[in-house]
């Protein structure tokens, strides 16, 4: 089980944090956003419900924009614009 950052398309990246509990998803989300260029989109996929609020809070404090929070097939997806 490893957290993986992968490119989905031009300017869109996915961070797979399934199986990890707080604070790992939000920490890796912030580290991944540091690697991206302004305007790029990061889709964070995770299965820990408590991470929804902590990821949203952490990224907005850093000045990033939450585009969308959704739940699909038991996984949460937060889309963030750098």
C-alpha positions in Angstrom: 0.0 0.0 0.0 1.6 3.2 -1.1 0.4 6.8 -1.7 0.8 7.5 -5.4 0.7 10.7 -7.4 0.0 10.1 -11.1 -0.8 12.3 -14.1 -4.3 11.8 -15.5 -4.0 14.3 -18.4 -2.4 17.7 -19.1 -2.6 19.7 -16.0 -4.6 17.1 -14.0 -3.1 14.8 -11.4 -4.4 12.2 -9.1 -3.2 11.4 -5.6 -4.3 8.0 -4.3 -4.5 8.0 -0.5 -6.9 5.0 0.0 -6.2 3.0 3.1 -4.5 5.9 5.0 -5.9 7.7 8.1 -5.4 11.3 9.2 -3.0 13.1 9.0 -1.5 11.3 6.0 -4.0 12.2 3.3 -3.8 16.0 4.0 0.0 15.9 4.5 0.6 14.2 1.2 -2.0 16.5 -0.5 0.0 19.5 0.6 3.3 18.0 -0.5 1.8 17.1 -3.9 0.4 20.5 -4.5 3.8 22.0 -3.9 5.1 20.0 -6.9 2.4 21.2 -9.3 2.3 24.4 -11.4 -0.3 27.2 -10.7 -3.6 26.3 -12.4 -3.0 22.6 -12.3 -5.7 20.4 -10.8 -5.1 17.7 -8.1 -7.8 15.0 -7.5 -7.2 13.4 -4.1 -8.9 10.0 -3.7 -9.2 8.6 -0.2 -11.5 6.4 1.9 -11.2 8.1 5.4 -14.3 10.2 6.0 -12.5 12.4 8.6 -10.1 13.5 5.9 -12.8 15.4 4.0 -12.8 18.3 6.5 -9.0 18.2 7.3 -8.0 18.2 3.6 -10.4 21.1 2.8 -9.2 23.1 5.8 -5.5 22.5 5.1 -5.6 23.4 1.4 -7.7 26.6 1.8 -5.4 27.8 4.6 -2.5 27.5 2.0 -4.6 29.5 -0.5 -5.5 26.7 -2.9 -9.1 26.4 -4.2 -11.4 23.5 -3.6 -13.3 22.8 -6.8 -15.4 19.9 -5.7 -15.9 17.3 -2.9 -17.7 14.1 -4.0 -18.2 10.5 -2.9 -18.1 7.6 -5.3 -18.2 3.9 -4.6 -17.1 4.4 -1.0 -14.2 6.7 -1.9 -14.1 10.5 -1.3 -12.6 12.7 -4.1 -11.5 16.2 -3.5 -10.6 18.3 -6.5 -8.2 21.2 -5.8 -6.8 23.9 -8.1 -3.4 25.2 -7.3 
